[in-house]
Amino acid sequence: MTRELQGLSMGLSGTTRVQRTTAEGRSHGTLANNTHTLAKMWENWHLGVYSEWDHPANGKRVSRRFFKDKSRKVWVRSFDEATEMPVISKVRDVVKNGVSPTCRVVTASGKEIRVTLAHRFFTPKGWKRLSELAEGDYSYRQGRVAIATTRPIPPRLREGIGIWTQWMRDELIPYNGAECYLCNQHYKRSELELDHVVPVTTDLELALSKSNLRPACKACHRRKSNSEQGLQLRQGSRMGLRPDQIMSISDPVDEETYELVLDDPHHNFVAEGLIVHSSGFSSNIQGYLG
């Protein structure tokens, strides 16, 4: 069954591996386990679990599919969009959408996933369809993040701080360039970024203070940011969301596509390490309404 939205079909490749969990939230195997692909999950859900064995009488190899309770008792890892904390969601249905064009997305951390242009990714700017993203944009992946000693900064506020910081470039970085305040070398304006001397996570009140912004070359800025994050991780870490830059988006190729339908309230799941949206549609009406 095919579902379309604004003329674009939704879905992911059947080879997509999903981060499954137990009902208690513990990881159920790893993404390397191919039984966690969407195609295999659909087979187990709708056709039964495949099994084969040697016949005790004649020794011939026989096979059969069995419907087992556990094949429809499936939980996956989701994330609370407000707190960015990992949670679990129960799968209500696994849907086969039909053949649609999918694009291969590769990120800086090495994550790879094939999705349709209409499928949505959770990004630092909210939910974005692949058609709205380009190389250089960021999507969230799951990963270890520092345990905050203060309340986490909401994504929208973080985005606003980033926009305001970009606006300050014209005022704080001269057109003929400036010295990096960290290495004292002179750089062109295009080679400089504005750095929060006191990190935003350390003192949010200084996030919009011009006096807390200094020009830094890209290399120094990156090292300082990594060092700050490394210090926070050494003080304690947990599973959370980390921005991952999109390095390439391939041309589309037709293939069978699938979706997951999840119970409320969290309609997202971890696929190939990235956070993607789930469907609100089920091919099984009784399963969806029951």
Secondary structure by P-SEA (a helix, b strand, c coil): cccccccccccccccccccccccccccccccccccccaaaaaaaacccbbbbbcccccccccccccccccccbbbbbbbcccccccbbbbbcccccccbbbbbbbbcccbbbbbbcccccccccccccccccccccbbbbbbccccccccccccaaaaaaaaaaaaaacccccccccccccccccccccccbbbbcccccccccccccccccbbbbcaaaaaaaaaaaaaaaaaacccbbbbbbbbcccccccccccbbbbbcccccccccccbbbbbbccccccccccc
